[in-house]
Amino acid sequence: MNIDLRQAIVQRVQGKSTEELTDVIEGSIDSTDQALPGLGVLFEIIWKNTDEPTHSTLVQALKDHLPQ
């Protein structure tokens, strides 16, 4: 069976509770660089399943917190 990185990450978090998903995200923040692809996949899922106002809010939060 051949599984790609996206599928592996999605399978890792499928069926988890809200609290468990929060733990996965918080555990990946400021962790090793190996956690970054997982956060990217999770962000991609969020982005694809939210509306334009949410996108604007997320982009503005990113812009406001990027180092100058």
PAVEX-752305 format. One record per residue (C-alpha): residue number from 0; residue in one letter; x, y, z. Coordinates in pm, 1 decimal. Example, Ala and Ser with C-alpha at 12.3 -4.5 7.8 and 13.67 -1.06 7.14 Angstrom:
! PAVEX-752305
0|a|1230.0|-450.0|780.0
1|s|1367.0|-106.0|714.0
//
This chain:
! PAVEX-752305
0|m|0.0|0.0|0.0
1|n|135.7|339.3|-100.0
2|i|33.2|635.4|117.6
3|d|136.9|994.9|72.1
4|l|225.4|1242.4|345.2
5|r|-110.7|1421.2|333.3
6|q|-299.6|1095.5|371.4
7|a|-76.1|984.5|658.3
8|i|-131.2|1311.0|844.6
9|v|-507.0|1303.3|789.4
10|q|-522.8|942.7|909.5
11|r|-324.6|1040.1|1220.5
12|v|-587.2|1295.1|1325.1
13|q|-908.5|1134.0|1199.7
14|g|-1153.2|1053.1|1475.4
15|k|-978.7|1269.4|1732.6
16|s|-1180.6|1488.8|1966.7
17|t|-1156.6|1866.1|1965.4
18|e|-929.2|1850.0|2268.0
19|e|-704.5|1590.3|2102.4
20|l|-680.8|1800.4|1784.7
21|t|-587.6|2101.5|1995.7
22|d|-316.2|1893.6|2163.5
23|v|-180.5|1782.6|1824.8
24|i|-161.1|2142.9|1704.4
25|e|-16.3|2281.9|2026.6
26|g|231.4|1995.0|2044.3
27|s|352.9|2078.5|1695.4
28|i|394.2|2452.3|1753.5
29|d|757.7|2544.0|1821.3
30|s|847.8|2177.5|1781.4
31|t|1102.3|2032.0|1541.5
32|d|1087.5|2117.5|1173.7
33|q|951.0|1767.6|1115.7
34|a|615.1|1885.1|1255.4
35|l|581.1|2167.9|1000.8
36|p|444.1|1956.9|711.7
37|g|171.2|1827.7|942.8
38|l|72.0|2178.5|1041.8
39|g|68.0|2271.8|673.4
40|v|-170.4|1988.5|591.6
41|l|-397.6|2085.6|880.6
42|f|-391.9|2449.8|768.9
43|e|-475.1|2340.7|413.9
44|i|-783.1|2156.5|543.2
45|i|-890.0|2463.9|740.2
46|w|-834.0|2692.5|440.3
47|k|-1030.5|2471.9|200.5
48|n|-1324.6|2451.0|438.4
49|t|-1365.0|2812.6|546.8
50|d|-1509.3|3116.8|378.7
51|e|-1347.8|3435.4|248.0
52|p|-1398.9|3638.7|566.8
53|t|-1216.2|3369.2|763.7
54|h|-937.9|3366.7|503.7
55|s|-903.5|3742.9|540.8
56|t|-886.7|3709.8|920.3
57|l|-620.4|3439.7|899.1
58|v|-411.1|3633.3|647.7
59|q|-438.1|3951.8|853.3
60|a|-330.1|3765.1|1168.7
61|l|-32.0|3627.4|978.9
62|k|57.9|3968.8|837.4
63|d|28.4|4131.8|1180.8
64|h|263.3|3880.8|1340.2
65|l|534.8|3837.2|1079.5
66|p|867.7|3987.6|1183.8
67|q|942.6|4314.3|1008.1
//
